């Protein structure tokens, strides 16, 4: 029997719960800008987002390259080179090691047209 597809959620980074942002940092310890994907939203506009997948949902976090760089620049969890600090990485790894699997970026690309489901 096939399993139901995961709900796809499109959100701004600032609207995500802290638990999700911490897991995103583990999945992308060297910043976000190089990992953005493009897709066509329901209004036919080309947008960029950072993909991230949990056991329950597939997230697309709306951001431009400039926004991605600014988020990392302003976040004290990242060093001056834009890399997740080792002490923060260790803290988050310990915090989420009970989640049952290693945290990684989303494996698949977004579909060409995705509805912007707000959670």
N, C-alpha and C positions, 0 to 999 in steps of 0.2 A: 504494500500500500504506500503510495506517495505521501510525503509529508507536505503540509501546506507551506507555501513560501513565507519567508519572514516579512513582517511589515517593514516598509521602507519609509524612513522619516527624514525629512529635510528640515534642518534647523540652522540658526545662527550659532556660532561658537559660544557667544555670551549667554544664550538661552539654555545651554546644556547643564545638567546637574554636575556637581563637582566630581562625583564618582566616575562619570563618563569622561570628563576632561582629563582626569588623572590616567585613565586607561589609554586614552588617545596619546598622551605624552609617552607612555611606554611603547606604544605601537610606532610612534614617529619620534624617536629620541634626537633626531638630527634636523628637526624642523618640518614644516608642512608644505612649503611652497613647491618643492620638487615632486610632491605626491598628489597634486591637485588633478582632478579629472574634469572634463567638460561634458555637458549634456544639454539637451534641449528641454526646457521646462514646458509645462502645460500651456503656456502662453506663446510658445514657439521661439522663445529667447534662448540664446546660447549662454549658459552660466557655468561657473566653475565651483567645485566643491571638493572637500577632503572626504574620501570614503572611509568608513569605520564600521566594523561589524561586531556585534555581540551575539551571544547565544539566542537572544530574543528578537533583535532588530538589526536592520541594515541602515546605517546613518549616512547621509550626505550632509556635511557641514558646510554651509554656504560661506565662501570667502574667495576673494581675489588674491593674486600673488602678493600685492601690496599689503592687504589685510593680514595674510598669513605671516609675512615678515614682521609686521608690526606686533602681532600677538606674541611671537617669540621674543622680539626685542623687549617688550614690556613685562614679560613673565620672568619672575625671579628664579623660577625652577630651571631656567636655561642660562648657560654661561654667555660670556661676551661673544663667543664664536657661534652661538645658536645651537649648542648641544645641551641635551638634558644633563644636569649636574649628576655626578656619580652618587652622591649621598641621597638625592631625591629619587633617582632610579632605584636604588636599593630599597628605600622606604616603600615606594609604590609596588615593587616586586613582592616584598614581604606582605604588604597589605592585600594584594590581589592573588597571591599564590593559591589560596583556597578556592579560587574560582574554577579550578579544574582543568584549565588549559592555558597555554601560553598566549599572551595577548599579541595579536598581529594585525596589520592593516587588513582591510576588506580584500577578499580574494578576487571578486569579480568586478567588472566594470558596470556602471549604471546603464540602464536601458536608454535608448535614444530619447524617448519621451517618458518622463517620470512625473507623476503628480506630486505636488509639494504637500505631502501629508504632514500636517502640524501635529505634534504630540502633545 
